[in-house]
Amino acid sequence: MGDRRTLRILHLSDLHIGKERTSGWRMGRVLSAAWTQNLREIAADGRVDLVCFTGDLAQSGQAAQYVDATRFVEEVLEVLNVPKSRFFCVPGNHDVDR
């Protein structure tokens, strides 16, 4: 066998920033210190090559939701030491301000 290479991708979806009004307690449980600890454990396990977010970063595509979403994504990339150029996002139906 030749040189064995791996590609590690962190795949995220359906954050729904802006939905905190109706389910904030749930988001707090998931995206609290435990979330950051999980990211640190992923990073300690080896380099992450890409972070992909597929759909519904925001709840209703409003500009204010993307301020918070940007902060979330930047924190993820920082903890994983992944440059912004290695972040890919595919919008979902909730990512559009109708």
WOHUZI-V839322 format. One record per residue. N is the residue number from 0. RES is the residue in one letter. SS is DSSP state (H for helix, E for strand, C for the rest). BURIAL is I if it has 24 or more other ideal C-beta (glycine too) atoms within 12 Angstrom, else O. Layout:
[[N/RES/SS/BURIAL] [N/RES/SS/BURIAL]]
This chain:
[[0/M/C/O] [1/G/C/O] [2/D/C/O] [3/R/C/O] [4/R/C/O] [5/T/C/O] [6/L/C/O] [7/R/C/O] [8/I/E/O] [9/L/E/I] [10/H/E/O] [11/L/E/I] [12/S/C/O] [13/D/C/O] [14/L/C/I] [15/H/C/I] [16/I/E/I] [17/G/C/I] [18/K/C/I] [19/E/H/O] [20/R/H/O] [21/T/H/O] [22/S/H/O] [23/G/H/O] [24/W/H/O] [25/R/H/O] [26/M/H/O] [27/G/H/O] [28/R/H/O] [29/V/H/O] [30/L/C/I] [31/S/C/O] [32/A/H/O] [33/A/H/O] [34/W/H/O] [35/T/H/O] [36/Q/H/O] [37/N/H/O] [38/L/H/I] [39/R/H/O] [40/E/H/O] [41/I/H/I] [42/A/H/O] [43/A/H/O] [44/D/C/O] [45/G/C/O] [46/R/C/O] [47/V/C/I] [48/D/C/O] [49/L/E/I] [50/V/E/I] [51/C/E/O] [52/F/E/I] [53/T/E/O] [54/G/C/O] [55/D/C/I] [56/L/C/I] [57/A/E/I] [58/Q/C/I] [59/S/C/I] [60/G/C/O] [61/Q/C/O] [62/A/H/O] [63/A/H/O] [64/Q/H/I] [65/Y/H/I] [66/V/H/O] [67/D/H/I] [68/A/H/I] [69/T/H/O] [70/R/H/O] [71/F/H/I] [72/V/H/I] [73/E/H/O] [74/E/H/O] [75/V/H/I] [76/L/H/I] [77/E/H/O] [78/V/H/O] [79/L/H/I] [80/N/C/O] [81/V/C/I] [82/P/C/O] [83/K/H/O] [84/S/H/O] [85/R/H/O] [86/F/E/I] [87/F/E/O] [88/C/E/I] [89/V/E/O] [90/P/C/O] [91/G/C/O] [92/N/H/O] [93/H/H/I] [94/D/H/I] [95/V/C/O] [96/D/C/O] [97/R/C/O]]
